[in-house]
């Protein structure tokens, strides 16, 4: 009995020591006051809210997007969040998926005006929902990869050399919970978001010696113009599955992901479902604190058990919708 007590006490003390030591080996947080933050996809939705959140902390912002009119409107909204009269919002209209040379040119332009980029937020993206057969095999698959994947590769490549020279920086990739789990109706969309995870893991290993930290954000369904557009073609099964998690506000997402990026966290998850998914799928992804690693180890078994119930529920939804669809077709034939 005494031995068991001693072992338990040792484990408790050991864990407490790890929690105390963990902050000492974590990255030094990036301070936004006076920093230059580039946000692609910054004219609306999560990207705009991230820009606003950074501006509230004193950052200089470069908004990058295609639509000049939306950029002008976004600039006005971001400027309302200023904390001093020295802050500047620069707007640059470009399609980040159209080629590296264009993107490199606008990044150089931004750095000439506002200084080296301290943090890059890759938020430009698009979504197509529909079953594998409905989407077909056409240009839409290529477009998704160009925007969601290459649209993040090009800006990252454009800033990385300067960041390495300065031995500092933050790079954020805004993925999606659909970049952690493949769901009905996202056979085209999910792969383009899963790809960001692989890029980020490899890039983090290359950049860590230079004090550059990569963050992958996995927001849930968020109330944005893009989400509203996606819902127009979303299959019934996808809507019913997505409703189990609800819809977040972009301001809420922005607060979480900016905080995680500044701290140098590799994974940024929003809400309890996001946290569970990120822990379940952590695999060989990097951690920036002992605390994070311990949490993943301790919760893995429990979260896997919960996930099995979720998967059973999702399969049930898909079967139910299929039966309803077949019954509807049979009724139409009888008429």
C-alpha positions in Angstrom: 0.0 0.0 0.0 2.8 2.4 0.9 4.5 1.6 -2.4 1.4 2.4 -4.4 1.0 5.7 -2.5 4.7 6.6 -3.2 4.3 5.8 -6.9 1.1 7.8 -7.2 2.8 10.7 -5.4 5.8 10.5 -7.7 3.6 10.6 -10.8 1.7 13.6 -9.5 4.8 15.5 -8.6 6.4 14.6 -12.0 3.4 15.8 -13.9 3.3 19.1 -11.9 6.9 19.6 -12.6 6.3 19.1 -16.3 3.5 21.7 -16.3 5.8 24.1 -14.5 8.7 23.6 -16.9 6.5 23.6 -20.0 6.3 27.4 -20.4 10.1 27.6 -20.2 10.6 25.6 -23.4 7.7 27.1 -25.3 8.3 29.7 -28.0 8.5 33.4 -27.0 5.2 35.0 -27.9 5.2 37.4 -30.8 4.1 41.0 -29.9 1.8 42.6 -32.4 2.4 46.2 -31.5 4.2 47.7 -34.5 4.4 44.3 -36.3 3.5 43.9 -40.0 0.8 41.3 -40.6 -0.2 40.2 -44.1 -3.6 38.6 -44.4 -4.6 36.9 -47.6 -8.4 36.6 -48.1 -8.6 39.6 -45.8 -11.6 41.3 -47.5 -14.3 39.3 -45.7 -15.1 36.6 -43.2 -12.5 35.1 -40.9 -9.6 36.9 -42.7 -11.1 40.3 -42.2 -11.8 39.5 -38.5 -8.2 38.3 -38.0 -7.0 41.6 -39.5 -9.2 43.5 -37.1 -8.0 41.4 -34.1 -4.4 42.1 -35.0 -5.1 45.8 -35.5 -6.6 46.0 -32.0 -3.1 45.0 -30.8 -1.3 47.7 -32.7 -0.3 45.8 -35.8 0.2 47.3 -39.3 -1.9 45.4 -41.7 -1.7 44.4 -45.4 -5.0 43.1 -46.7 -4.7 40.9 -49.8 -7.7 39.8 -51.8 -9.2 39.8 -55.4 -12.2 42.2 -55.0 -11.0 45.8 -54.8 -14.4 47.1 -53.6 -14.5 44.6 -50.8 -11.0 45.5 -49.8 -11.9 49.2 -49.5 -14.9 48.3 -47.3 -12.7 45.9 -45.2 -10.1 48.6 -44.8 -12.6 51.0 -43.3 -13.8 48.4 -40.8 -10.2 47.4 -39.8 -9.2 51.1 -39.3 -12.0 51.5 -36.7 -10.0 49.1 -34.5 -6.9 51.3 -34.3 -5.3 51.9 -31.0 -2.9 54.6 -32.2 -2.7 57.1 -35.1 0.5 55.6 -36.5 -1.2 52.3 -37.7 -1.7 51.8 -41.4 -3.9 49.4 -43.4 -2.5 48.7 -46.9 -4.8 47.0 -49.5 -3.5 45.0 -52.5 -5.7 43.4 -55.0 -4.3 40.1 -56.4 -5.4 36.5 -57.0 -2.9 34.6 -54.9 -3.7 31.4 -56.8 -2.7 32.7 -60.2 1.1 32.3 -59.9 4.1 32.9 -57.7 5.5 35.9 -59.6 2.4 38.0 -59.0 2.3 37.1 -55.3 6.0 37.7 -54.8 5.6 41.2 -56.4 2.8 42.3 -54.1 4.6 41.0 -51.0 7.7 43.0 -52.0 5.4 46.0 -52.5 3.9 45.5 -49.0 7.3 45.1 -47.4 8.7 48.3 -49.0 5.8 50.3 -47.5 5.3 48.6 -44.1 8.5 46.8 -43.5 9.3 43.1 -43.2 6.4 40.7 -42.7 6.3 39.5 -39.0 3.2 37.3 -39.5 1.6 35.9 -42.6 -2.0 34.7 -42.4 -3.0 32.5 -45.3 -6.8 32.8 -45.3 -7.7 32.9 -49.0 -9.9 30.0 -49.7 -13.0 28.6 -51.4 -15.4 25.7 -50.8 -17.3 23.4 -53.1 -19.8 20.9 -51.5 -21.3 18.0 -53.3 -20.9 14.2 -53.6 -18.0 12.7 -55.5 -20.2 12.1 -58.5 -22.0 15.4 -58.4 -18.8 17.4 -58.4 -17.6 15.4 -61.4 -14.1 15.5 -62.7 -13.6 18.9 -64.1 -11.8 22.3 -63.5 -13.4 22.7 -60.0 -11.0 20.1 -58.5 -8.0 22.0 -59.9 -9.5 25.4 -58.8 -9.8 24.1 -55.2 -6.2 23.1 -55.1 -5.0 26.3 -56.7 -6.9 28.5 -54.2 -6.8 26.5 -51.0 -3.3 24.9 -51.4 -1.2 26.9 -53.9 -2.9 30.1 -52.7 -1.1 29.4 -49.4 2.2 28.1 -50.8 2.9 31.2 -52.9 2.6 33.9 -50.2 4.5 31.6 -47.7 7.4 31.2 -50.2 7.4 35.0 -50.8 7.9 35.8 -47.1 10.0 32.9 -45.8 13.5 34.1 -46.9 13.2 37.4 -45.1 11.8 35.7 -42.0 14.8 33.3 -42.0 17.2 36.2 -42.3 15.6 38.0 -39.4 15.3 34.7 -37.3 11.7 35.4 -36.5 8.2 35.1 -37.8 4.8 33.5 -37.7 3.0 31.7 -40.5 -0.7 30.7 -40.2 -2.6 28.4 -42.5 -6.3 28.6 -42.1 -7.6 25.1 -42.9 -10.9 23.7 -41.6 -12.3 20.9 -39.5 -12.9 19.3 -42.8 -9.1 19.2 -43.0 -9.1 16.9 -40.1 -12.0 14.6 -40.9 -13.4 13.6 -44.3 -17.2 14.0 -44.4 -20.0 13.3 -46.8 -20.2 16.0 -49.4 -16.6 17.2 -49.0 -14.8 14.8 -51.3 -13.5 17.7 -53.3 -13.0 20.2 -50.5 -11.4 18.1 -47.8 -8.3 17.0 -49.8 -7.4 20.7 -50.5 -7.5 21.4 -46.7 -5.8 18.2 -45.6 -2.9 19.2 -47.9 -2.2 22.2 -45.8 -1.5 20.0 -42.7 1.2 18.1 -44.6 2.8 21.3 -45.8 2.7 22.9 -42.4 4.3 19.9 -40.6 7.2 19.7 -43.0 7.6 23.5 -43.1 7.6 23.7 -39.3 10.5 21.2 -39.0 12.5 23.3 -41.5 11.7 26.6 -39.9 12.0 25.9 -36.2 15.8 26.4 -36.1 15.2 29.9 -37.4 12.6 30.8 -34.7 9.8 30.7 -37.2 6.6 29.0 -36.0 3.8 27.6 -38.1 0.2 27.4 -37.0 -2.6 25.5 -38.7 -6.1 26.7 -37.7 -9.1 24.4 -38.0 -12.2 26.6 -37.7 -15.6 24.9 -37.6 -18.5 26.1 -39.7 -18.4 29.9 -39.4 -20.9 32.5 -40.3 -19.2 34.1 -43.3 -20.2 35.0 -46.8 -18.3 32.0 -48.1 -20.3 29.7 -45.7 -23.6 31.2 -47.0 -22.5 30.5 -50.6 -21.4 27.0 -49.7 -24.9 26.2 -48.2 -26.6 26.8 -51.5 -25.3 23.5 -52.9 -24.6 21.6 -49.7 -26.2 18.1 -49.7 -28.8 17.3 -47.1 -26.5 14.8 -45.4 -23.7 17.3 -45.1 -26.0 19.9 -43.6 -27.4 17.5 -41.0 -23.9 16.3 -40.0 -22.6 19.8 -39.8 -25.5 20.9 -37.6 -24.2 18.7 -34.8 -21.5 21.2 -34.2 -23.4 24.5 -34.8 -22.0 27.7 -36.4 -19.4 30.0 -34.9 -19.0 33.7 -35.4 -15.8 34.9 -37.3 -14.9 37.2 -34.5 -14.7 34.3 -32.0 -12.6 32.3 -34.4 -10.2 35.2 -35.0 -9.5 35.7 -31.3 -8.6 32.0 -30.8 -6.4 31.6 -33.9 -4.5 34.9 -33.4 -3.8 34.0 -29.8 -2.5 30.6 -30.8 -0.4 31.9 -33.7 1.2 34.5 -31.4 2.1 31.8 -28.9 3.6 29.7 -31.6 1.2 26.8 -31.2 1.2 24.4 -34.2 -2.5 23.6 -33.9 -5.3 26.0 -33.4 -8.7 24.5 -32.7 -11.9 26.3 -32.0 -14.5 24.9 -29.6 -14.8 21.5 -27.8 -15.3 19.5 -31.1 -12.3 21.2 -32.6 -10.2 20.4 -29.6 -11.2 16.8 -29.6 -10.6 16.4 -33.4 -7.1 18.0 -33.2 -6.1 15.8 -30.3 -7.5 12.7 -32.0 -5.6 13.4 -35.2 -2.4 14.8 -33.7 -0.3 11.9 -35.1 3.3 13.1 -35.5 2.5 16.8 -35.5 4.8 19.0 -33.5 3.9 20.3 -30.0 5.2 23.5 -28.5 4.7 22.6 -24.9 5.0 19.5 -22.6 1.5 20.4 -21.4 0.0 20.0 -24.9 1.7 16.6 -25.4 0.5 15.3 -22.0 -3.1 16.4 -22.8 -3.0 14.5 -26.1 -1.7 11.3 -24.4 -4.2 11.4 -21.6 -7.3 12.3 -23.7 -6.7 10.1 -26.8 -8.5 7.0 -25.5 -11.6 8.9 -24.3 -11.8 11.0 -27.4 -11.6 8.0 -29.7 -14.5 6.4 -27.8 -16.6 9.6 -28.3 -15.5 9.8 -31.9 -16.9 6.3 -32.6 -20.3 7.4 -31.4 -20.1 10.4 -33.7 -19.2 8.3 -36.6 -22.1 6.0 -35.9 -24.4 8.9 -35.8 -23.0 10.3 -39.1 -23.4 6.9 -40.8 -27.0 6.7 -39.6 -27.7 10.1 -41.1 -26.3 9.1 -44.4 -28.3 5.8 -44.4 -31.5 7.6 -43.4 -31.2 10.2 -46.2 -30.5 7.4 -48.8 -33.6 5.5 -47.7 -35.7 8.7 -47.9 -34.3 9.5 -51.4 -35.0 6.0 -52.7 -38.6 6.0 -51.3 -39.2 9.4 -52.9 -37.9 8.0 -56.3 -40.2 5.0 -56.0 -43.2 7.2 -55.2 -42.5 9.4 -58.2 -42.4 6.3 -60.5 -45.7 5.0 -59.2 -47.3 8.4 -60.0 
